[in-house]
Amino acid sequence: MNAPRIEDHTDHVADVEAIRRIIADVEKGFNDNDAELLVEHFAQNGSAVTAMGTQIDGREAMLTAARAGLAGPLRDERARYELADVAFARPDVAVAHKHAWAIDETGEPKSVGHEMNALYVLVRENGRWWIVSRQNTIVPT
């Protein structure tokens, strides 16, 4: 059986920019220790897998985990995020890859022995994009 080829001829320039702004908000939330902004774009029933492999289901649980992490072990950490690519499975479903690097307080990359990649699945609902799933993966350097 041949796998289907997904054809989408929609102009996604505005969609990609909206997703880029979501990633920027996630970065700002992390860097500013703002748990609410960190999870603002997650759907209520979204899920996330942390870089350590823990699955967190539901926006409220993600908010609780973000508050604990940003007040604890991640309190003094900063990162730079870059949207690497976006593919559209349908006009209202996007899969995005994000690269992340640890940075110091001046914005310069820190050598911490790893980088991180993340996979986001987003859906457009009522005119805006929502994260329904995120998977973080540590990449040794």
C-alpha positions as CSV (number, residue, x, y, z in Angstrom):
1,M,0.0,0.0,0.0
2,N,1.4,3.4,-0.9
3,A,1.4,6.1,1.7
4,P,-0.7,9.2,0.7
5,R,1.0,12.4,-0.3
6,I,-0.5,15.4,1.6
7,E,-1.2,18.2,-0.8
8,D,-2.0,21.6,0.6
9,H,-1.9,24.6,-1.7
10,T,-3.0,27.0,0.9
11,D,-1.0,30.2,1.4
12,H,0.4,29.7,5.0
13,V,2.5,32.8,5.3
14,A,0.2,34.3,8.0
15,D,-0.1,30.9,9.7
16,V,3.7,30.5,10.0
17,E,4.0,34.0,11.4
18,A,1.3,33.2,14.0
19,I,3.2,30.0,15.0
20,R,6.5,32.0,15.1
21,R,4.8,34.4,17.6
22,I,3.6,31.5,19.7
23,I,7.2,30.1,19.9
24,A,8.4,33.6,20.8
25,D,5.8,33.8,23.6
26,V,6.9,30.4,24.9
27,E,10.6,31.6,24.9
28,K,9.6,34.9,26.7
29,G,7.6,32.9,29.2
30,F,10.6,30.7,29.9
31,N,13.1,33.5,30.1
32,D,10.9,35.7,32.2
33,N,9.8,32.9,34.6
34,D,6.2,33.6,33.5
35,A,4.4,30.2,33.8
36,E,1.1,31.6,32.5
37,L,2.7,32.9,29.3
38,L,4.7,29.7,28.9
39,V,1.4,27.7,28.6
40,E,-0.9,30.4,27.3
41,H,-1.1,28.8,23.8
42,F,-1.8,25.3,24.9
43,A,-5.3,23.9,24.3
44,Q,-7.1,23.0,27.5
45,N,-6.7,19.3,26.7
46,G,-3.1,19.6,25.4
47,S,-0.2,17.5,26.4
48,A,3.5,17.9,26.7
49,V,6.4,15.6,27.1
50,T,9.3,17.2,28.9
51,A,13.0,16.8,27.9
52,M,13.2,14.3,30.8
53,G,10.4,12.2,29.3
54,T,7.6,13.1,31.7
55,Q,4.2,13.4,30.0
56,I,2.0,16.2,31.4
57,D,-1.7,16.2,30.3
58,G,-4.0,19.2,30.4
59,R,-3.3,22.9,30.5
60,E,-3.8,23.2,34.3
61,A,-1.3,20.4,35.0
62,M,1.2,22.1,32.6
63,L,0.7,25.4,34.4
64,T,1.3,23.7,37.8
65,A,4.5,22.0,36.5
66,A,5.7,25.2,34.8
67,R,5.3,27.2,38.0
68,A,7.2,24.6,40.0
69,G,10.0,24.4,37.4
70,L,10.4,28.1,36.9
71,A,10.4,28.7,40.7
72,G,12.9,25.9,41.2
73,P,15.5,24.3,39.0
74,L,14.8,26.4,35.9
75,R,14.6,29.7,37.8
76,D,18.0,31.0,36.6
77,E,18.0,29.4,33.1
78,R,17.5,31.2,29.9
79,A,17.1,29.9,26.3
80,R,16.9,31.0,22.7
81,Y,14.2,29.4,20.6
82,E,14.1,29.2,16.8
83,L,11.3,27.9,14.7
84,A,13.0,25.5,12.3
85,D,10.2,24.5,10.1
86,V,6.4,24.1,9.8
87,A,4.5,21.5,7.8
88,F,0.7,21.5,7.3
89,A,-1.1,18.2,7.4
90,R,-4.3,20.1,6.7
91,P,-5.0,23.8,6.5
92,D,-5.9,23.7,10.2
93,V,-3.3,21.3,11.5
94,A,0.4,22.2,11.7
95,V,3.5,20.3,12.8
96,A,6.4,22.6,13.8
97,H,10.0,21.9,14.9
98,K,11.7,24.2,17.3
99,H,15.5,24.3,18.2
100,A,16.6,25.6,21.5
101,W,19.9,26.7,23.0
102,A,20.8,27.6,26.6
103,I,21.9,31.2,26.8
104,D,23.5,33.4,29.4
105,E,22.1,36.7,30.8
106,T,23.6,38.6,27.8
107,G,22.0,36.3,25.3
108,E,25.2,34.4,24.3
109,P,25.0,30.6,24.0
110,K,26.2,28.7,27.0
111,S,28.0,25.4,26.6
112,V,25.8,23.0,28.7
113,G,26.6,19.8,26.8
114,H,23.3,19.6,25.0
115,E,20.7,21.5,22.9
116,M,17.0,20.7,22.6
117,N,14.6,20.1,19.8
118,A,10.9,20.2,20.2
119,L,8.1,19.0,18.0
120,Y,4.8,20.9,18.2
121,V,1.4,19.8,16.9
122,L,-0.9,22.8,16.5
123,V,-4.5,23.2,15.4
124,R,-6.4,26.3,14.2
125,E,-9.6,26.7,16.1
126,N,-11.8,29.8,16.0
127,G,-9.3,31.8,14.0
128,R,-6.2,31.1,16.1
129,W,-3.6,28.5,16.6
130,W,-3.4,26.3,19.7
131,I,-0.7,23.8,20.7
132,V,-2.3,20.4,21.3
133,S,1.0,18.5,21.8
134,R,4.7,19.2,22.4
135,Q,7.6,16.7,22.6
136,N,11.0,18.0,23.9
137,T,14.1,16.0,23.1
138,I,17.6,16.7,24.5
139,V,20.3,16.5,21.8
140,P,23.8,15.9,23.1
141,T,26.5,18.2,21.6
